[in-house]
Amino acid sequence: AYNLHVENGKTYLLRVINAALNDELFFKIAGHDLTVVEVDASYTKPFKTDTLFLGPGQTTTALLTTDRGIGKYVIAISPFMDTVVSVDTFTGTGYLIYNNTLPSIPTTMTTMPPVNATWKTLVFAESLRSLNSKQYPANVPLTVDHSLLFTIGVGIDPCATCSNGSRAVAAINNITFDMPTIAILEAHYYGIKGVFTDDFPGKPLMPYDYTGVQPTNLQTMHGTRVYRLAYNSTVELVIQGNSMLAPESHPTHLHGFNFFAVGRGLGNFNPAKDPKKYNLVDPVERNTISVPTAGWTAIRFRADNPGVWFFHCHLEVHTTWGLEMAFLVENGKGPEESVVPPPRDLPQC
């Protein structure tokens, strides 16, 4: 087991990374609170908590004050899953050990949140705020050039070679991403035709009650589609979880950008009411965000990084099933706002 040896009366900076492929995780140290100061390499307003919550690929920096004198305290992680999808509920453990602690002293244990502790994840998410200081301003886009709604979830496609005649897939706006054999960035840079199309829909093609009664047809469309953005344009993206087969919490990651998480809620996003409750002052800035089960999360970012950028669920199984798309950000003016040429020694796949 992992052992963290500490001195009494010190403050330690812990960098916690969820390296799991398919589990959102709770993290606790028995008998100690943690002060969160950063997530995904962006500073936050410090807040104290007894439990961290991280999706796959998310990082959290927290301050730990060792004020218990002596003792051995369990460090524990456990999974979160608030739906009918099965999950291994095993708790992983390590130990925080104060110097001069005798082996005979019993270990102080802790109680982990229930596997379906939705309230715990929501409280943690709502506690995260950007510093928004003079030195570290929160430059939230206040005007929006592209207002997008992406539904995310799973489906079932026919499969002639599968034993039961079907296979599980995943999709954004009911489009399952087909991985190309030529890189999209390469095709974009050199103008290679037939690799991708730039017609990814900015909203569902067939709107329905996303978190209510689901369509009887669970089949998805397929394609290698991108959504095109002009350089320096601003984007609001509402990521809406659906209840196809089973609603599920989706940790979702955007390559190439940080974004601001300006809103979240349960059920279907209401474009008339929900934007009025956005936090446009000090929303947390990060690159991976959990979309709550049968709920939604709204993010904003500025497309100031030209190129082709993957947007996908950070649950590995959902990525392999096709829950992804790509943003194509066009060049701006001059070399500083344009995609750099590939290096001469770029490996050829």
PyMOL commands that set and color helices and strands:
alter all, ss='L'
color gray80, all
select helices_A, chain A and resi 118-127+184-190+274-277+316-321+335-337
alter helices_A, ss='H'
color red, helices_A
select strands_A, chain A and resi 3-6+10-17+24-29+34-39+42-49+52-54+59-66+72-80+92-98+107-108+146-158+166-172+175-177+221-223+226-229+233-241+250-254+259-266+285-286+288-291+295-303+307-313+324-329
alter strands_A, ss='S'
color yellow, strands_A
deselect
rebuild
show_as cartoon
